[in-house]
Amino acid sequence: MASYLITLSNSAVPLFVGLILLVAKFRGVKVHEVFVQGAAEGFDIAIKMIPYLVAMLTAIGAARTSGLLELVLSPLQGPLTILGFPSELLPIALMRPLSGSASFALMVDALQTYGPDSLLGLMASTLQGATDTTFYILAVYFGSVGVKRFRYAPFVGLIADLAGITSAVLLARLVWG
């Protein structure tokens, strides 16, 4: 099963890119010109994102240094351990919707502490790939393009993160546990 998943994951991106290029050729799209145009638009969006990015990173830094993370984690560790969720993954799981770089730093710390081939290290890595930075996306991307009313986006994003976290732990236990 593990070798099948490795083969599938190694070939997924090249096959997807090839499929995109093939469809573009059949539709008569000038791929190079469209790519350059998209890169130019991406640069403009990146410039607009800077104020939102600075605000988000400042808020995350304040939450980490104030001890808010520790305050939130302590009551959750016991019940989650009973459910089979390792308490060592909780900081990564809670930080992931807020900041990709902060959750990545926590994952690296877990990999250094427990080892990259440990079940916990594999769970942390899988969790990192199975979730996204929901509030970062809302603040930076939605803000940079002028979306004012998020409506259900935060709720749906957090539900997707919860599904990704749960799936990461279950699949890691299934494949490597």
C-alpha positions as CSV (number, residue, x, y, z in Angstrom):
1,M,0.0,0.0,0.0
2,A,2.8,2.4,0.9
3,S,4.6,1.8,-2.4
4,Y,1.4,2.4,-4.3
5,L,0.8,5.7,-2.5
6,I,4.4,6.8,-3.2
7,T,4.1,6.0,-6.9
8,L,0.8,7.8,-7.1
9,S,2.0,10.9,-5.3
10,N,5.3,11.1,-7.3
11,S,3.4,11.0,-10.6
12,A,0.3,13.1,-9.7
13,V,1.8,16.6,-10.3
14,P,3.6,15.8,-13.6
15,L,0.5,14.1,-14.9
16,F,-1.7,17.1,-13.9
17,V,0.7,19.6,-15.5
18,G,0.8,17.4,-18.6
19,L,-3.0,17.2,-18.7
20,I,-3.3,21.0,-18.4
21,L,-0.8,21.5,-21.3
22,L,-2.7,18.9,-23.4
23,V,-6.1,20.6,-22.9
24,A,-4.5,24.0,-23.6
25,K,-3.1,22.7,-26.9
26,F,-6.5,21.3,-28.0
27,R,-8.2,24.6,-27.1
28,G,-5.6,26.6,-28.9
29,V,-4.4,28.5,-25.9
30,K,-1.0,30.2,-26.2
31,V,0.4,28.8,-23.0
32,H,3.6,30.9,-22.8
33,E,1.8,34.2,-23.3
34,V,-1.0,33.3,-20.8
35,F,1.6,32.2,-18.3
36,V,3.5,35.5,-18.6
37,Q,0.3,37.5,-18.3
38,G,-0.7,35.5,-15.2
39,A,2.7,36.0,-13.6
40,A,2.4,39.8,-14.1
41,E,-1.0,39.8,-12.5
42,G,0.3,37.7,-9.7
43,F,3.0,40.2,-9.0
44,D,0.4,43.0,-8.8
45,I,-1.6,40.9,-6.4
46,A,1.5,40.2,-4.3
47,I,2.2,43.9,-3.9
48,K,-1.4,44.5,-2.8
49,M,-1.1,41.6,-0.2
50,I,1.8,43.1,1.7
51,P,-0.2,45.2,4.2
52,Y,-2.5,42.2,5.0
53,L,0.5,39.9,5.3
54,V,2.2,42.2,7.8
55,A,-1.0,42.6,9.9
56,M,-1.5,38.8,10.0
57,L,2.1,38.0,10.9
58,T,2.0,40.6,13.7
59,A,-1.2,39.2,15.1
60,I,0.2,35.6,15.1
61,G,3.5,36.7,16.7
62,A,1.5,38.4,19.5
63,A,-0.6,35.3,20.1
64,R,2.4,33.1,20.3
65,T,4.5,35.3,22.6
66,S,1.6,36.1,24.9
67,G,1.1,32.5,25.9
68,L,-2.3,32.3,24.4
69,L,-1.4,29.1,22.6
70,E,-0.4,27.3,25.8
71,L,-3.6,28.5,27.5
72,V,-5.8,27.1,24.7
73,L,-3.9,23.8,24.5
74,S,-3.8,22.6,28.1
75,P,-7.6,21.7,28.5
76,L,-7.7,20.0,25.1
77,Q,-4.9,17.6,25.5
78,G,-6.6,15.0,27.7
79,P,-9.8,14.5,25.8
80,L,-8.0,14.3,22.4
81,T,-5.5,11.7,23.7
82,I,-8.5,9.5,24.7
83,L,-9.8,9.9,21.1
84,G,-6.4,8.7,19.7
85,F,-5.2,12.2,18.6
86,P,-1.6,12.7,19.8
87,S,-1.3,15.8,22.1
88,E,2.0,16.6,20.5
89,L,0.2,17.4,17.2
90,L,-2.2,19.8,18.8
91,P,0.0,22.9,18.5
92,I,0.6,22.1,14.8
93,A,-3.1,21.5,14.2
94,L,-4.2,24.7,15.9
95,M,-1.5,26.9,14.3
96,R,-2.0,25.5,10.8
97,P,-5.2,27.6,10.0
98,L,-3.4,30.7,11.2
99,S,0.1,30.5,9.8
100,G,1.8,28.2,7.4
101,S,5.3,29.3,8.5
102,A,4.5,28.9,12.2
103,S,2.9,25.5,11.8
104,F,5.9,24.5,9.6
105,A,8.3,25.5,12.4
106,L,6.3,23.5,14.9
107,M,6.4,20.5,12.5
108,V,10.1,20.8,12.1
109,D,10.4,20.9,15.8
110,A,8.3,17.7,16.1
111,L,10.5,16.0,13.4
112,Q,13.7,16.9,15.2
113,T,12.2,15.8,18.6
114,Y,10.6,12.5,17.5
115,G,12.3,11.8,14.2
116,P,11.0,12.1,10.6
117,D,10.3,8.4,10.3
118,S,8.4,8.1,13.6
119,L,4.6,7.8,13.5
120,L,4.3,11.2,15.1
121,G,6.7,12.7,12.5
122,L,4.8,11.1,9.7
123,M,1.5,12.4,11.1
124,A,2.9,15.9,11.5
125,S,4.1,15.9,7.9
126,T,0.8,14.5,6.6
127,L,-1.2,17.0,8.6
128,Q,0.9,19.8,7.1
129,G,0.0,18.7,3.6
130,A,-3.7,17.9,4.4
131,T,-4.7,21.3,5.7
132,D,-4.4,24.9,4.7
133,T,-3.9,28.3,6.2
134,T,-7.6,29.3,6.4
135,F,-7.3,32.6,8.2
136,Y,-4.2,33.6,6.2
137,I,-6.2,33.0,3.0
138,L,-9.1,35.0,4.3
139,A,-7.0,37.9,5.4
140,V,-4.5,38.1,2.6
141,Y,-6.1,36.7,-0.5
142,F,-9.6,37.9,0.1
143,G,-8.3,41.2,1.3
144,S,-6.0,41.8,-1.6
145,V,-8.8,41.3,-4.2
146,G,-11.3,43.3,-2.2
147,V,-13.7,40.7,-0.8
148,K,-15.6,42.4,2.0
149,R,-18.2,39.7,3.0
150,F,-16.7,36.3,3.7
151,R,-20.1,34.8,4.7
152,Y,-19.5,31.1,5.2
153,A,-15.8,31.0,4.1
154,P,-14.3,30.9,7.6
155,F,-16.7,28.2,8.8
156,V,-16.2,26.0,5.7
157,G,-12.4,26.5,5.8
158,L,-12.2,25.4,9.4
159,I,-14.4,22.4,8.6
160,A,-12.1,21.5,5.8
161,D,-9.1,21.9,8.1
162,L,-10.8,19.6,10.7
163,A,-11.4,17.0,8.0
164,G,-7.8,17.3,6.9
165,I,-6.4,16.9,10.4
166,T,-8.6,13.9,11.1
167,S,-7.8,12.3,7.8
168,A,-4.0,12.9,8.3
169,V,-4.0,11.2,11.7
170,L,-6.2,8.3,10.5
171,L,-4.3,7.7,7.3
172,A,-1.0,7.9,9.0
173,R,-2.1,5.3,11.5
174,L,-3.4,3.2,8.6
175,V,-0.4,3.4,6.4
176,W,2.5,3.6,8.9
177,G,1.0,2.7,12.3
